[in-house]
Every structure is written in structure tokens, then in C-alpha cells.
Amino acid sequence: MFTWVRRLLLFMALSLIAISGYYLYGNFTPAKLPEKIRSANSQADVEIKKFKVVHENLGRKDWELKADYAEINHQQNVTHMRHVEVEFFMKNDQQFWVSADTGVLKNNTKDFELEGNVRLIAEQDLVLGKNRARQVGQTAKN
């Protein structure tokens, strides 16, 4: 009698696991990757909203580039961006930010050009620190 009860409980447990797996797998949707879209008015291969590129050197962030919209053209090897923000990370834990209306990133060299309402925001020590060092050096010579 006990073997019959054991078999029934084992069958019920396996059935419960199978049904749970079926419902979990049936409702699972994998994350969607950005789709390649051909734009009718440009030669862009890929269009991306909320574009972001992080450049690292030896595990340390050098700069981070963000844009609201980007068009990547693989034939010309460039990325055209709108509403661009760039954050630079200096070795002495200082940062400065540059923003612009539009920008072009050269994909092979990682050089970028910014145009239209370009703004630079820097910490005071980053800008004035070099000038103060020059002034102190000149005062010491005099």
C-alpha cells in the first residue's frame, strides 16, 4: 500500500513541476535587441535612440558619450548624433562635461566633433589649477 502512495505522490510532484515549467516557459519573452532600420531620407544603416558609448583604458573609464538619437553609417564609418553629451574622467578624479546639439563620431578612430550650442562644464580646480601653478612658478622666479 505504501508503494502505491509513494508512486502517486511522485507522479503528482512531477506533474506539478512539468505544469509550472510549461507556464513559466510559455510566458517568457526574451529581451529584444535594437532592430536594424533603413531610413528613407538618409544613408544610415542603423538608427538608435538613447545612444551610449563608453571608452575604457585598462579598466578605467576615459570618457562616456551619450546622445538622444544616433544614425550609424557603416559605409562611411561614422555615427551622426543629436543632443550629444560627453563626460570626461581625468586621472586625478576630476570630471568635465561637454554638450552640443549635434555631433559626428568617427567609428574607427573614436574621434568626435561637436557642433551647435557647444557647452563646457568643468570643475574650477581643473581650469584654474594650471593657471595658479603658472602664477606661483612665475612669482617664485621673480
DSSP file (Angstrom, degrees, kcal/mol; ACC not computed):
  #  RESIDUE AA STRUCTURE BP1 BP2  ACC     N-H-->O    O-->H-N    N-H-->O    O-->H-N    TCO  KAPPA ALPHA  PHI   PSI    X-CA   Y-CA   Z-CA
    1    1 A M     >        0   0    0      0, 0.0     4,-1.7     0, 0.0     5,-0.2   0.000 360.0 360.0 360.0 -38.6    0.0    0.0    0.0
    2    2 A F  H  >  +     0   0    0      1,-0.2     4,-2.5     2,-0.2     5,-0.2   0.861 360.0  55.2 -67.1 -33.9    2.8    2.4    0.8
    3    3 A T  H  > S+     0   0    0      1,-0.2     4,-2.4     2,-0.2    -1,-0.2   0.884 105.8  52.3 -64.9 -37.0    4.4    1.9   -2.6
    4    4 A W  H  > S+     0   0    0      2,-0.2     4,-1.9     1,-0.2    -1,-0.2   0.897 111.2  46.6 -65.0 -39.6    1.2    2.9   -4.3
    5    5 A V  H  X S+     0   0    0     -4,-1.7     4,-2.6     2,-0.2    -2,-0.2   0.894 111.7  51.5 -68.2 -41.7    1.0    6.1   -2.2
    6    6 A R  H  X S+     0   0    0     -4,-2.5     4,-2.6     1,-0.2    -2,-0.2   0.925 110.3  48.3 -61.5 -44.5    4.7    6.9   -2.9
    7    7 A R  H  X S+     0   0    0     -4,-2.4     4,-2.5     1,-0.2    -1,-0.2   0.896 111.5  50.3 -64.1 -40.0    4.1    6.4   -6.7
    8    8 A L  H  X S+     0   0    0     -4,-1.9     4,-2.3     2,-0.2    -2,-0.2   0.923 112.2  46.4 -64.2 -45.1    1.1    8.7   -6.5
    9    9 A L  H  X S+     0   0    0     -4,-2.6     4,-2.4     2,-0.2    -2,-0.2   0.896 113.1  49.9 -64.7 -40.4    3.0   11.4   -4.7
   10   10 A L  H  X S+     0   0    0     -4,-2.6     4,-2.5    -5,-0.2     5,-0.2   0.916 111.3  49.1 -63.8 -42.9    5.9   11.2   -7.1
   11   11 A F  H  X S+     0   0    0     -4,-2.5     4,-2.2     1,-0.2    -2,-0.2   0.902 112.3  48.2 -62.4 -42.0    3.6   11.4  -10.1
   12   12 A M  H  X S+     0   0    0     -4,-2.3     4,-2.4     2,-0.2    -2,-0.2   0.900 111.7  49.5 -66.5 -40.8    1.8   14.5   -8.6
   13   13 A A  H  X S+     0   0    0     -4,-2.4     4,-2.2     2,-0.2    -2,-0.2   0.928 112.8  46.3 -64.5 -45.2    5.2   16.2   -7.8
   14   14 A L  H  X S+     0   0    0     -4,-2.5     4,-2.4     2,-0.2    -1,-0.2   0.876 112.4  51.3 -65.2 -37.3    6.5   15.6  -11.3
   15   15 A S  H  X S+     0   0    0     -4,-2.2     4,-2.7    -5,-0.2     5,-0.2   0.912 109.5  49.8 -64.7 -42.6    3.2   16.8  -12.8
   16   16 A L  H  X S+     0   0    0     -4,-2.4     4,-2.3     2,-0.2    -2,-0.2   0.909 111.9  47.8 -62.5 -42.7    3.4   20.0  -10.7
   17   17 A I  H  X S+     0   0    0     -4,-2.2     4,-2.4     2,-0.2    -2,-0.2   0.913 113.0  48.9 -64.4 -42.8    7.0   20.6  -11.9
   18   18 A A  H  X S+     0   0    0     -4,-2.4     4,-2.2     2,-0.2    -2,-0.2   0.919 112.6  46.7 -64.3 -44.2    6.0   20.0  -15.5
   19   19 A I  H  X S+     0   0    0     -4,-2.7     4,-2.2     2,-0.2    -1,-0.2   0.905 112.7  50.0 -65.2 -41.6    3.0   22.3  -15.4
   20   20 A S  H  X S+     0   0    0     -4,-2.3     4,-2.5    -5,-0.2     5,-0.2   0.925 111.4  48.8 -62.6 -44.5    5.0   25.0  -13.6
   21   21 A G  H  X S+     0   0    0     -4,-2.4     4,-2.7     1,-0.2     5,-0.3   0.895 109.4  52.8 -61.7 -40.8    7.8   24.8  -16.2
   22   22 A Y  H  X S+     0   0    0     -4,-2.2     4,-2.4     2,-0.2    -1,-0.2   0.927 112.4  43.9 -61.7 -46.2    5.2   25.0  -19.1
   23   23 A Y  H  X S+     0   0    0     -4,-2.2     4,-1.5     2,-0.2    -2,-0.2   0.885 114.8  48.8 -69.5 -38.5    3.6   28.2  -17.7
   24   24 A L  H  < S+     0   0    0     -4,-2.5     4,-0.5    -5,-0.2    -2,-0.2   0.940 116.3  42.3 -65.0 -46.0    7.0   29.8  -16.9
   25   25 A Y  H >< S+     0   0    0     -4,-2.7     3,-0.7     1,-0.2    -2,-0.2   0.866 111.5  55.9 -69.4 -35.8    8.4   29.0  -20.4
   26   26 A G  H 3< S+     0   0    0     -4,-2.4    -1,-0.2    -5,-0.3    -2,-0.2   0.832 112.5  41.3 -66.0 -32.6    5.1   29.9  -22.1
   27   27 A N  T 3< S+     0   0    0     -4,-1.5     2,-0.4    -5,-0.1    -1,-0.2   0.433  90.4 111.6 -93.8  -0.9    5.1   33.4  -20.6
   28   28 A F    <   -     0   0    0     -3,-0.7    -3,-0.0    -4,-0.5    -4,-0.0  -0.599  42.0-178.2 -79.1 128.1    8.9   34.0  -21.1
   29   29 A T        -     0   0    0     -2,-0.4     3,-0.1     3,-0.0    -3,-0.0  -0.989  22.3-132.1-125.1 122.4    9.8   36.7  -23.6
   30   30 A P        -     0   0    0      0, 0.0     2,-0.1     0, 0.0     0, 0.0  -0.298  35.6 -88.8 -70.1 156.6   13.5   37.3  -24.3
   31   31 A A        -     0   0    0      1,-0.1     2,-0.4    -2,-0.0     0, 0.0  -0.415  45.1-126.0 -64.6 136.6   14.9   40.8  -24.3
   32   32 A K        -     0   0    0     -2,-0.1    -1,-0.1    -3,-0.1     3,-0.1  -0.709  15.9-139.8 -90.5 135.0   14.7   42.4  -27.8
   33   33 A L        -     0   0    0     -2,-0.4     2,-0.0     1,-0.1    -1,-0.0  -0.537  39.1 -83.2 -83.9 156.0   17.8   43.8  -29.4
   34   34 A P        -     0   0    0      0, 0.0     2,-0.2     0, 0.0    -1,-0.1  -0.357  50.4-127.9 -59.3 138.1   17.6   47.0  -31.4
   35   35 A E        -     0   0    0     12,-0.1     2,-0.4    -3,-0.1    12,-0.4  -0.610  16.8-111.0 -89.6 148.7   16.4   46.3  -34.9
   36   36 A K        -     0   0    0     -2,-0.2     2,-0.4    10,-0.1    10,-0.2  -0.655  39.8-172.5 -76.9 129.8   18.3   47.5  -38.0
   37   37 A I        -     0   0    0     -2,-0.4     2,-0.6     8,-0.3    10,-0.0  -0.989  18.8-143.3-128.5 130.0   16.2   50.1  -39.7
   38   38 A R        -     0   0    0     -2,-0.4     2,-0.4     8,-0.1     7,-0.1  -0.826  19.6-142.7 -90.8 124.8   16.8   51.7  -43.1
   39   39 A S        -     0   0    0      5,-0.7     3,-0.5    -2,-0.6     5,-0.1  -0.716   2.9-145.4 -88.8 137.2   15.9   55.3  -43.1
   40   40 A A  S    S+     0   0    0     -2,-0.4    -1,-0.1     1,-0.2    -2,-0.0   0.808  96.7  43.7 -71.8 -29.6   14.3   56.6  -46.3
   41   41 A N  S    S+     0   0    0     -3,-0.0     2,-0.3     2,-0.0    -1,-0.2   0.437 116.4  39.2-100.6   0.9   15.9   60.1  -46.1
   42   42 A S  S    S-     0   0    0     -3,-0.5    -3,-0.1     2,-0.1     0, 0.0  -0.885  76.5-118.4-140.0 173.3   19.4   59.2  -45.1
   43   43 A Q        +     0   0    0     -2,-0.3    32,-0.2    -5,-0.1     2,-0.1   0.077  62.4 140.2 -99.4  23.1   22.1   56.5  -45.8
   44   44 A A        -     0   0    0      1,-0.1    -5,-0.7    29,-0.1    29,-0.3  -0.414  41.1-161.3 -71.3 139.6   22.2   55.2  -42.2
   45   45 A D  S    S+     0   0    0     27,-2.7     2,-0.4     1,-0.3    -8,-0.3   0.830  79.5  21.9 -83.2 -37.7   22.4   51.5  -41.7
   46   46 A V  E     -A   72   0A   0     26,-1.7    26,-2.9   -10,-0.2     2,-0.4  -0.992  62.8-159.1-136.1 138.5   21.2   51.6  -38.1
   47   47 A E  E     -A   71   0A   0    -12,-0.4     2,-0.4    -2,-0.4    24,-0.2  -0.973  16.4-174.1-115.9 133.3   19.2   54.2  -36.1
   48   48 A I  E     -A   70   0A   0     22,-2.9    22,-2.6    -2,-0.4     2,-0.4  -0.990  15.5-151.8-132.1 132.6   19.4   54.2  -32.3
   49   49 A K  E    S+A   69   0A   0     -2,-0.4    20,-0.3     1,-0.2    19,-0.1  -0.813  85.8  17.6 -95.9 145.0   17.5   56.1  -29.7
   50   50 A K  E    S-     0   0A   0     18,-2.3    -1,-0.2    -2,-0.4    18,-0.2   0.973  87.1-165.3  57.6  59.3   19.3   56.8  -26.4
   51   51 A F  E     +A   67   0A   0     16,-1.7    16,-2.4    -3,-0.4     2,-0.3  -0.495  10.6 179.5 -75.4 141.0   22.8   56.0  -27.9
   52   52 A K  E     -A   66   0A   0     14,-0.2     2,-0.4    -2,-0.2    14,-0.2  -0.972  12.1-179.1-149.6 131.3   25.7   55.5  -25.4
   53   53 A V  E     -A   65   0A   0     12,-2.9    12,-3.3    -2,-0.3     2,-0.5  -0.999   7.7-164.9-129.7 130.9   29.4   54.7  -25.9
   54   54 A V  E     -A   64   0A   0     -2,-0.4     2,-0.6    10,-0.2    10,-0.2  -0.971   6.1-157.0-116.4 125.9   31.9   54.2  -23.0
   55   55 A H  E     -A   63   0A   0      8,-2.8     7,-3.2    -2,-0.5     8,-1.3  -0.904  15.0-175.2-104.4 122.2   35.6   54.3  -23.7
   56   56 A E  E     -A   61   0A   0     -2,-0.6     2,-0.4     5,-0.3     5,-0.2  -0.882  14.4-164.3-117.6 149.2   37.8   52.5  -21.2
   57   57 A N  E >  S-A   60   0A   0      3,-2.7     3,-1.3    -2,-0.3    -2,-0.0  -0.965  80.3 -17.4-132.7 115.1   41.6   52.2  -20.9
   58   58 A L  T 3  S-     0   0    0     -2,-0.4     3,-0.1     1,-0.3    -1,-0.1   0.865 129.2 -51.6  56.6  40.1   43.0   49.5  -18.7
   59   59 A G  T 3  S+     0   0    0      1,-0.2     2,-0.4     0, 0.0    -1,-0.3   0.478 117.0 110.7  80.9   2.6   39.6   49.1  -16.9
   60   60 A R  E <  S-A   57   0A   0     -3,-1.3    -3,-2.7    29,-0.0     2,-0.2  -0.931  72.9-115.6-113.6 133.3   39.2   52.8  -16.2
   61   61 A K  E     +A   56   0A   0     -2,-0.4    -5,-0.3    -5,-0.2     3,-0.1  -0.481  30.9 176.6 -66.5 127.3   36.6   55.0  -17.9
   62   62 A D  E     -     0   0A   0     -7,-3.2    27,-2.8     1,-0.4     2,-0.3   0.835  66.6 -16.0 -92.5 -48.6   38.2   57.7  -20.0
   63   63 A W  E     -AB  55  88A   0     -8,-1.3    -8,-2.8    25,-0.2    -1,-0.4  -0.987  51.9-147.0-154.5 160.7   35.0   59.2  -21.5
   64   64 A E  E     -AB  54  87A   0     23,-2.1    23,-2.5    -2,-0.3     2,-0.5  -0.992  13.2-161.3-135.2 124.7   31.3   58.4  -21.9
   65   65 A L  E     +AB  53  86A   0    -12,-3.3   -12,-2.9    -2,-0.4     2,-0.3  -0.916  11.5 178.5-111.5 128.0   29.4   59.7  -24.9
   66   66 A K  E     +AB  52  85A   0     19,-3.0    19,-2.8    -2,-0.5     2,-0.3  -0.957   2.9 175.2-128.0 147.0   25.5   59.8  -24.9
   67   67 A A  E     -AB  51  84A   0    -16,-2.4   -16,-1.7    -2,-0.3    17,-0.2  -0.992  34.1-135.7-147.8 149.1   23.1   61.0  -27.5
   68   68 A D  E    S+     0   0A   0     14,-1.5   -18,-2.3    15,-1.0     2,-0.3   0.833  95.7  12.2 -70.8 -31.6   19.3   61.1  -27.7
   69   69 A Y  E     -AB  49  82A   0     13,-1.2    13,-2.3   -20,-0.3     2,-0.3  -0.995  68.2-177.8-149.2 138.5   19.4   59.8  -31.3
   70   70 A A  E     -AB  48  81A   0    -22,-2.6   -22,-2.9    -2,-0.3     2,-0.5  -0.996  13.4-159.3-140.3 144.8   22.2   58.3  -33.5
   71   71 A E  E     -AB  47  80A   0      9,-2.8     9,-2.5    -2,-0.3     2,-0.5  -0.990  14.8-154.6-121.9 121.5   22.5   57.1  -37.1
   72   72 A I  E     -AB  46  79A   0    -26,-2.9   -27,-2.7    -2,-0.5   -26,-1.7  -0.847   6.8-168.9-100.5 126.9   25.3   54.7  -37.8
   73   73 A N  E  >> - B   0  78A   0      5,-2.9     5,-1.7    -2,-0.5     4,-1.1  -0.926   4.1-175.4-115.2 104.4   26.6   54.6  -41.4
   74   74 A H  T  45S+     0   0    0     -2,-0.6    -1,-0.1     1,-0.2   -30,-0.1   0.793  81.3  60.0 -71.2 -28.0   29.0   51.6  -41.8
   75   75 A Q  T  45S+     0   0    0    -32,-0.2    -1,-0.2     1,-0.2   -31,-0.1   0.920 117.3  30.3 -67.1 -43.1   29.9   52.5  -45.3
   76   76 A Q  T  45S-     0   0    0      2,-0.2    -1,-0.2    -3,-0.1    -2,-0.2   0.549 105.8-130.3 -89.5  -9.5   31.4   55.9  -44.3
   77   77 A N  T  <5 +     0   0    0     -4,-1.1    30,-1.6     1,-0.2    31,-0.6   0.873  66.3 117.1  62.2  41.6   32.4   54.5  -40.8
   78   78 A V  E   < -BC  73 106A   0     -5,-1.7    -5,-2.9    28,-0.2     2,-0.4  -0.925  55.0-144.9-135.1 159.6   30.7   57.4  -39.0
   79   79 A T  E     -BC  72 105A   0     26,-2.3    26,-2.8    -2,-0.3     2,-0.4  -0.988  12.5-154.6-126.3 120.6   27.9   58.0  -36.5
   80   80 A H  E     -BC  71 104A   0     -9,-2.5    -9,-2.8    -2,-0.4     2,-0.3  -0.811  20.6-172.0 -95.0 133.5   25.8   61.1  -36.7
   81   81 A M  E     -BC  70 103A   0     22,-3.1    22,-1.8    -2,-0.4     2,-0.4  -0.884  17.9-150.4-129.7 156.2   24.2   62.1  -33.3
   82   82 A R  E    S+BC  69 102A   0    -13,-2.3   -14,-1.5    -2,-0.3   -13,-1.2  -0.967  78.5  12.2-124.3 144.5   21.7   64.6  -32.0
   83   83 A H  E    S-     0   0A   0     18,-3.6   -15,-1.0    -2,-0.4     2,-0.3   0.990  86.1-165.9  54.0  72.4   21.6   66.2  -28.5
   84   84 A V  E     -BC  67 100A   0     16,-2.0    16,-2.2   -17,-0.2     2,-0.4  -0.671  19.1-176.2 -97.3 140.0   25.0   65.0  -27.5
   85   85 A E  E     -BC  66  99A   0    -19,-2.8   -19,-3.0    -2,-0.3     2,-0.4  -0.999   3.5-170.8-133.1 132.9   26.6   64.9  -24.0
   86   86 A V  E     -BC  65  98A   0     12,-3.4    12,-2.7    -2,-0.4     2,-0.5  -0.988   4.0-164.8-125.5 132.2   30.2   63.8  -23.3
   87   87 A E  E     -BC  64  97A   0    -23,-2.5   -23,-2.1    -2,-0.4     2,-0.4  -0.972   7.7-158.8-117.8 123.6   31.6   63.2  -19.9
   88   88 A F  E     -BC  63  96A   0      8,-3.1     8,-1.5    -2,-0.5     2,-0.6  -0.837   3.7-153.4-103.0 137.9   35.4   63.0  -19.5
   89   89 A F  E     - C   0  95A   0    -27,-2.8     6,-0.2    -2,-0.4     2,-0.1  -0.947  14.0-154.2-112.7 114.6   37.1   61.4  -16.5
   90   90 A M    >   -     0   0    0      4,-3.3     3,-1.1    -2,-0.6   -29,-0.1  -0.396  26.5-112.0 -85.2 164.3   40.5   62.7  -15.6
   91   91 A K  T 3  S+     0   0    0      1,-0.3    -1,-0.1     2,-0.1   -29,-0.0   0.784 114.7  59.1 -66.7 -27.8   43.2   60.7  -13.8
   92   92 A N  T 3  S-     0   0    0      2,-0.1    -1,-0.3     1,-0.0     3,-0.1  -0.025 124.0 -99.0 -93.5  31.5   43.0   62.9  -10.7
   93   93 A D  S <  S+     0   0    0     -3,-1.1     2,-0.3     1,-0.2    -2,-0.1   0.710  83.4 131.9  60.2  24.8   39.3   62.0  -10.2
   94   94 A Q        -     0   0    0     31,-0.0    -4,-3.3    29,-0.0     2,-0.3  -0.766  37.9-161.4-102.0 154.8   38.1   65.3  -11.8
   95   95 A Q  E     -C   89   0A   0     -2,-0.3    28,-0.9    -6,-0.2     2,-0.3  -0.935  10.7-173.2-131.9 152.7   35.4   65.4  -14.5
   96   96 A F  E     -CD  88 122A   0     -8,-1.5    -8,-3.1    -2,-0.3     2,-0.4  -0.988  12.4-146.2-144.6 155.3   34.2   67.8  -17.1
   97   97 A W  E     -CD  87 121A   0     24,-3.0    24,-3.2    -2,-0.3     2,-0.4  -0.898   8.1-169.4-123.0 143.8   31.2   67.7  -19.4
   98   98 A V  E     -CD  86 120A   0    -12,-2.7   -12,-3.4    -2,-0.4     2,-0.3  -0.998  10.2-178.1-130.4 135.1   30.7   68.9  -23.0
   99   99 A S  E     +CD  85 119A   0     20,-2.2    20,-2.6    -2,-0.4     2,-0.3  -0.955   5.1 166.7-133.0 154.8   27.3   69.1  -24.6
  100  100 A A  E     -C   84   0A   0    -16,-2.2   -16,-2.0    -2,-0.3    17,-0.2  -0.971  43.9-113.7-157.5 165.7   26.1   70.1  -28.1
  101  101 A D  E    S+     0   0A   0     15,-3.0   -18,-3.6    14,-0.6     2,-0.3   0.910  98.2   8.4 -71.6 -43.8   23.1   70.0  -30.4
  102  102 A T  E     +CE  82 115A   0     13,-2.3    13,-2.5    14,-0.3     2,-0.3  -0.912  65.7 177.9-136.7 162.6   24.8   67.6  -33.0
  103  103 A G  E     -CE  81 114A   0    -22,-1.8   -22,-3.1    -2,-0.3     2,-0.4  -0.990  19.9-141.1-160.9 159.6   27.9   65.6  -33.3
  104  104 A V  E     -CE  80 113A   0      9,-2.4     9,-2.4    -2,-0.3     2,-0.5  -0.996  13.3-161.1-128.5 126.2   29.8   63.2  -35.5
  105  105 A L  E     -CE  79 112A   0    -26,-2.8   -26,-2.3    -2,-0.4     2,-0.8  -0.933  13.5-143.2-107.7 124.0   31.7   60.2  -34.1
  106  106 A K  E  >> -CE  78 111A   0      5,-3.5     4,-2.2    -2,-0.5     5,-0.5  -0.793  14.5-154.8 -85.6 112.8   34.4   58.6  -36.4
  107  107 A N  T  45S+     0   0    0    -30,-1.6    -1,-0.2    -2,-0.8   -29,-0.1   0.813  85.1  49.0 -64.0 -35.1   34.0   54.9  -35.5
  108  108 A N  T  45S+     0   0    0    -31,-0.6    -1,-0.2     1,-0.2   -30,-0.1   0.855 125.0  26.4 -77.7 -32.9   37.5   53.7  -36.4
  109  109 A T  T  45S-     0   0    0     -3,-0.3    -2,-0.2     2,-0.1    -1,-0.2   0.557  95.3-130.7-104.5 -10.3   39.4   56.4  -34.5
  110  110 A K  T  <5 +     0   0    0     -4,-2.2     2,-0.3     1,-0.3    -3,-0.2   0.685  58.6 143.9  63.7  20.4   36.8   57.2  -31.8
  111  111 A D  E   < -E  106   0A   0     -5,-0.5    -5,-3.5     2,-0.0     2,-0.4  -0.657  30.2-166.4 -83.1 145.2   37.3   60.9  -32.6
  112  112 A F  E     -E  105   0A   0     -2,-0.3     2,-0.4    -7,-0.2    -7,-0.2  -0.988  13.9-153.6-137.7 150.4   34.2   63.1  -32.4
  113  113 A E  E     -E  104   0A   0     -9,-2.4    -9,-2.4    -2,-0.4     2,-0.4  -0.956  11.5-156.4-120.2 136.6   33.2   66.6  -33.5
  114  114 A L  E     +E  103   0A   0     -2,-0.4     2,-0.3   -11,-0.2   -11,-0.2  -0.908  12.6 179.5-116.7 142.8   30.5   68.6  -31.8
  115  115 A E  E     +E  102   0A   0    -13,-2.5   -13,-2.3    -2,-0.4   -14,-0.6  -0.985  41.5  35.0-140.6 149.1   28.5   71.5  -33.4
  116  116 A G  S    S+     0   0    0     -2,-0.3   -15,-3.0   -15,-0.2   -14,-0.3   0.828 115.2   1.9  80.1 110.7   25.8   73.9  -32.3
  117  117 A N  S    S-     0   0    0    -17,-0.2     2,-0.4     1,-0.2    -2,-0.1   0.908  80.5-170.4  51.2  51.1   25.4   75.4  -28.8
  118  118 A V        -     0   0    0    -18,-0.1     2,-0.4    -4,-0.1   -18,-0.2  -0.590   3.1-171.9 -75.5 128.3   28.5   73.6  -27.5
  119  119 A R  E     -D   99   0A   0    -20,-2.6   -20,-2.2    -2,-0.4     2,-0.5  -0.962  12.4-159.4-124.3 140.2   28.9   74.0  -23.7
  120  120 A L  E     -D   98   0A   0     -2,-0.4     2,-0.5   -22,-0.2   -22,-0.2  -0.983   6.5-173.7-118.6 125.8   31.8   73.0  -21.5
  121  121 A I  E     +D   97   0A   0    -24,-3.2   -24,-3.0    -2,-0.5     2,-0.3  -0.980  16.6 165.3-119.4 119.5   31.2   72.5  -17.8
  122  122 A A  E     -D   96   0A   0     -2,-0.5   -26,-0.2   -26,-0.2     2,-0.1  -0.931  40.9-100.7-133.4 155.3   34.3   71.9  -15.7
  123  123 A E    >>  -     0   0    0    -28,-0.9     4,-1.3    -2,-0.3     3,-0.6  -0.469  37.0-118.6 -70.6 148.5   35.3   71.9  -12.1
  124  124 A Q  H 3> S+     0   0    0      1,-0.3     4,-3.1     2,-0.2     5,-0.4   0.876 111.3  53.8 -60.1 -41.9   37.0   75.1  -11.0
  125  125 A D  H 3> S+     0   0    0      1,-0.2     4,-1.7     2,-0.2    -1,-0.3   0.822 102.9  58.5 -64.8 -30.8   40.3   73.4  -10.0
  126  126 A L  H <4 S+     0   0    0     -3,-0.6     4,-0.4     2,-0.2    -1,-0.2   0.904 117.7  30.5 -65.1 -41.4   40.6   71.7  -13.4
  127  127 A V  H  X S+     0   0    0     -4,-1.3     4,-0.7    -3,-0.3     3,-0.3   0.918 129.7  35.7 -84.0 -47.7   40.6   75.1  -15.2
  128  128 A L  H  X S+     0   0    0     -4,-3.1     4,-2.6     1,-0.2     5,-0.2   0.694 100.3  77.2 -83.2 -19.7   42.2   77.4  -12.6
  129  129 A G  H  X S+     0   0    0     -4,-1.7     4,-1.9    -5,-0.4    -1,-0.2   0.889  96.9  45.2 -60.0 -41.7   44.7   74.8  -11.2
  130  130 A K  H  > S+     0   0    0     -4,-0.4     4,-2.0    -3,-0.3    -1,-0.2   0.892 113.2  50.4 -69.7 -40.1   47.1   75.1  -14.1
  131  131 A N  H  X S+     0   0    0     -4,-0.7     4,-2.4     1,-0.2    -2,-0.2   0.902 110.6  49.4 -65.2 -40.3   46.9   78.9  -14.1
  132  132 A R  H  X S+     0   0    0     -4,-2.6     4,-2.6     1,-0.2     5,-0.2   0.895 109.1  52.5 -65.5 -39.5   47.6   79.1  -10.4
  133  133 A A  H  X S+     0   0    0     -4,-1.9     4,-2.3    -5,-0.2    -1,-0.2   0.902 110.5  48.0 -63.5 -39.8   50.6   76.8  -10.8
  134  134 A R  H  X S+     0   0    0     -4,-2.0     4,-2.6     2,-0.2    -2,-0.2   0.917 112.1  49.5 -65.0 -42.5   52.0   79.1  -13.5
  135  135 A Q  H  X S+     0   0    0     -4,-2.4     4,-2.3     2,-0.2    -2,-0.2   0.906 112.1  47.3 -64.6 -41.0   51.4   82.1  -11.4
  136  136 A V  H  X S+     0   0    0     -4,-2.6     4,-2.2     2,-0.2    -1,-0.2   0.908 112.8  49.9 -65.4 -41.2   53.1   80.5   -8.4
  137  137 A G  H  X S+     0   0    0     -4,-2.3     4,-1.4    -5,-0.2    -2,-0.2   0.893 112.4  46.7 -63.9 -40.7   56.0   79.4  -10.6
  138  138 A Q  H  X S+     0   0    0     -4,-2.6     4,-1.6     2,-0.2    -2,-0.2   0.873 111.6  51.3 -69.6 -37.2   56.4   82.9  -12.0
  139  139 A T  H  < S+     0   0    0     -4,-2.3    -2,-0.2     1,-0.2    -1,-0.2   0.887 108.2  52.1 -66.9 -38.8   56.3   84.5   -8.6
  140  140 A A  H  < S+     0   0    0     -4,-2.2    -1,-0.2     1,-0.2    -2,-0.2   0.845 108.6  51.0 -67.1 -33.1   58.9   82.2   -7.3
  141  141 A K  H  <        0   0    0     -4,-1.4    -1,-0.2     1,-0.2    -2,-0.2   0.839 360.0 360.0 -71.7 -33.2   61.3   83.1  -10.2
  142  142 A N     <        0   0    0     -4,-1.6    -1,-0.2    -5,-0.1    -2,-0.2   0.477 360.0 360.0 -78.0 360.0   60.8   86.8   -9.6
